[in-house]
Amino acid sequence: MVKKITKQDRIAGGLYGLLIGDALGVPYEFYEAEKLPPCDEIEMIPPAGFRKTYENVAAGTWSDDGAQALCLFQSLLDQNGFCLEDFSDRVLSWYEDGVWAVGGEVFDVGIQTAYALRGYKNGLLPEECGMLNPDGKGNGALMRVLPLVLWHSIHGSPDKEQRTKELVEDAHRQCLITHGHVCNQVCCALYCLAAQELVEGLEAHEAIEAGLVALRRIYRDLPEYEQELEWAIRPDQPWEGTGTGYVVDCLRSAFMILLQASDYEDGVKRAVLLGNDTDTTACVAGGLLGIRYGVQGIPDRWMSMLREREKAEALLKRCLERS
């Protein structure tokens, strides 16, 4: 008999799914797809002879993706909701002091993120920092947004329509400190709404479609956002992506993988095998896959290798206390 996947299992799966996907992709970042090992050799420790991207980073280490997601998760728990200023302070603390970086070591940071955080340190408002590069459409906000779904699923409004509106608003606002362009905001919102439906047990295609229907309803009164959704993300076209750092491609890659994967392991390996921004694609897809298949669907060998897992576990326990 197959064990039922509970909401708690899905929330735990989402957190560990993104962290483990991130860590799995770290050794292969920036490689072109044709230069990667075969699927059965994609592991946190690459096969002999493969030169990993970060020679001095130990296996099982999450990158900036996981660290910023944990900054967001802790901020939500400490503030009992999303506070842009508090979250911005925590991301700056990650960048400068290694808060939530494994071993306190920051080994990877996006160009736009670094530029924005320097502006924040120099006194700019967080709402201004993500527009220092006004056309920036990297995936640096998408990679960290999933904790909003995990928190709202337990602590958000019991009324789903209200919870959905608040989730979209928070998804938009968490972008502002580093990636303020409306395209980034829309990608984060659609990702969160699909993830919310996965938490409730919908199948992959149903979750994406339900999230899209809800977002279109909200965007009827936000024409700029509606236009970005329909023209940039192209949600009526097949979900296909190539694993790059462009936020739309990252979202489309994650949805493609979610729809194709037979289980968590198959999905995150598919993400890595796209090449390019391997850690972020596997992080973004891995969060969705972790929710879809539950924490029990993540291989034990990867769970046991995840460094500083106990720190993430402490946040997860706090989130689930009211479940």
N, C-alpha and C positions, 0 to 999 in steps of 0.2 A: 504493500500500500504506500503511495506517494504522500509524504508529509505535506500538509497544507502550508503555504508560505504566508505567514502572518504579516501584518503591517510593520511590526517591530523587526521582523526578518528583512523586510524590504528596505527599511530605513537604514539598518546596519549594513545591508548589502550596498546601498547607494554610497555610503561613506567609504567603506573599504574598497568598493568597486572602483571609485575614482582614484584613491590613493595607490592601489595596487596596479591599476592601469598606467598611471603616471610612472611609477617605479619600473614597471616592465618596459616602458618605452624609452626611458632615459639612456640606456647604453647605445641605442640605435638612432638617436636624434640626428637629423640632417642628412642621413644616408638616403640615396635614391633607392627606389623599390628593388631594382634589379641587382643591387649590391648587397642586399640583406640575405641572411641565412634562410634556408627553407623553413617552412612553418613548424615542423616538429622540433626544430632547434632553437626557436624563439623562446628564450627563458631569461630570467633576471640575470643569470650568469651566461653570457654569450658563449657559443662554441669556441673551442681552441682555434686560434688563428684569426679570429675576428677582432679587429681593433675597436674597442668600444669608444664612444664619443668622449666620455669624461673618465680618463684613466684612473684618477684618484678618488672617484666616487664609488663607495661600496655598494654591492648589490642590495636591492630592497630599499633604496633611498628615494623618497619622493622629491620632486623639484619645486620650482616656484609655483606650479599649478596647485599641488597639494598644500603647500604652506599658506598660500593666500586663501584657499578654501577653508583651512582650519582657522585662519584669522577671522574670516566671516562667521564661521560657526561659533567660535568663542564670543565674538561680539554680540551675536544674536542672543546667546544664552545669558551673558552678563547684563545686557541692556533690556532683555525681555522684548526684543523686537529689533528692527533695523534702524540704526542711527548712522548716517553717513559720516559724521565727524569722528565718531568712535572707530568705525571701520577703517577710515582713512588713517587715523593715528596708528592702528595696528598694522596696516600694510606698510606704512613708513617704518615702523619698528622692525618688521621683517626685513626690509631692504637694508636698513642701517645696522641692525643689531642681531639679525638672524633669528628673530622670534618665530617659532614654528618651523624653522628650517631644521632638518635633521642634523644633529651635532652643532647647530648654530652656524652652519656653513651655507652661505648663499652662493651657488655656483652657476646659476642661470637666471637671467632677467631680461625681459624684452626691452627693446630700445625705447618704445613709446612709454612703457611703464616707468622706466628709469627717469625719463625726461619729465613725466608728469609728477613723479614723487619729489624730484628736485624742486619743481615749482611749488609744490605743497610745503616743503620744508622752508622755502623762502617767503612764505606768507600768503600765497594765493589761496582762495577758497577752493574747497574740493570740487565744487560745481564747475570751476574754471579750468582745473588742471587737466581733465580729460579732453579738453578742446584746444590745448596748446598745439597739438597736431590735429587740426579740425577734420581732416579727411582720413584719419587713422582708423583702419578697420581690421586690426589684428584680433586674435582670439583670446587676448589676455583677460577679458572680463567673463567670457563664456566659460573658461576653464575652471573658474572658482565659484560659480553661481549656485551650484546644486544644494549647498547647505540651506539656502532659503526654502527649498521644497521640504527638506527633512524637518526643519523647525516649524514651518507652517502646518505640516501634516499632523503635528502633535499639539502645538501651542496656538495655532491660528484660529480664526473664527469658525464656530461649528456650522455656520451657514456657508455652503460651498460657493455660492455666487460672490459673497462678500470676501471670502478667503481668496478666491481667484483674482479679484480686482486688486487686493492688497499684495498678492504675490507678484502680479505684473508690475505694480508700482515699485515694489522693492527691487525687482529684477532690473528695471530701468535705472533706479537710483544707484545701485551698487556699481554700475558701469562708470559713473561720472568722475570718480577720482582718477581714472587712468584712460578710459576709452569712452568718451562722451558722445560720439557720433550716434545718431538715431539708429543706424544699421546695427550697431552692437547691442543697443537696447532691445531692439525687436528680436534679434537672434536669442538673446538671453531669456526674453519673455516666452517665446515659443518653446524653447527647450524646457523651461520650468513647467509650463502647462502640460507638456507631454509627460514629463517626469511625474507630475502630480497624479495623472491618470494611471501611470504604471504602479504607483504606490497603492492605488485603489484596486489593483488587480486586473486592469484591462490588458489585452494582448497588444503587441507592439503597434500594429497598424491601426488598431482602434484608439490607442492612446495618442498617437500623433494626430489622427483625424479629430478626435475630441478636443485636444488642445488647440488645434487650428480653428475649429468652429468657435470656441470660447474667445480666442484672441480676436478673431474677426468681429465678433460682437462688441468687444471692448473698443476696438479701433474705429468703429463707425463714427465716433465723436472725436477722433484724433486723425485727421486726414493725412498729416505728414507721416505718421506711423503706418497708417493703412497703405499708403503708396509704397513705403519702403518694404513692407511685407510682401506686397503683390509683385513689385517690379524687381526688387533685389534678391529676395529669398526664393521667389518663384515656387510657392508651395504646391501648385497644381502640376508641376513637372515631376517626373520620377526622382526619388531621392538618390542622388549620385554625388560622390565627392572623391577628391584625390589626396586628402590628408595634408593639405597645406595650412599655413598659418592665417590665411584669410578667413575671417569669422564666418562668412556665409558658407564657404567650402568646408570648414570644420564642422558646422552644424549639419550640413548635408551629408558629410562623411559619417557622422555619428548616427544619424537616422538610417542611412543605408545599411550600416553594420548591424544596428538593432534589428532591422527587418530581415537580414540575411542569416544572422548567427543562430547556431543550434544550441549554444549554451554560453556561459560567461567566458570560458577559456577560448573557445572558438572565436568569439567576438573580439576580444582584446588582441588576439594574435592577428586577426584580420586588420585591425587598426594599425598595428605596428608594421605590417607588411605593405601598407600603402606607402611607407617611407615618408620622407620630409619631416613634418612636425610630429614625430612618432609619440612622444610622451604626452602631448596635449590631446592628440586625437584619441589615444588610448584612455586618457583620463576622462575626457568628455563622453566618449562611448562607454567607458567602463562604469561610470556612475549610473547610466541608464540600464546597462546590463546587470549591474549589481542589484538594482531595484527589481528588475524583471525576474531574475532567477533567485533572489534572496541571498543572504550571506552564506547559507549552506551550499550555494552553487559555486562559490569561489574556491579554487583548489587549496587544500590545506598546505601544500608545499609553498605556495606564494604567501599565504597568511603568516606562516611561521617565519618567513624571511623578511617581512615588513619591519623595518627598523623603527624604533620608538612607537611601536603600535600601542603601547599602554597609554600614551598621551592622547592619542585619538580616541581610545576606548573610554577614557575619563569623560571626554566631551559627549560621546555617544550616550553614556550612562546618564548624564545630566539631562540630555534631550528627552530620553525615554522615561524619565522619572514620573511624568504626569500622564503617561500612556495607559 
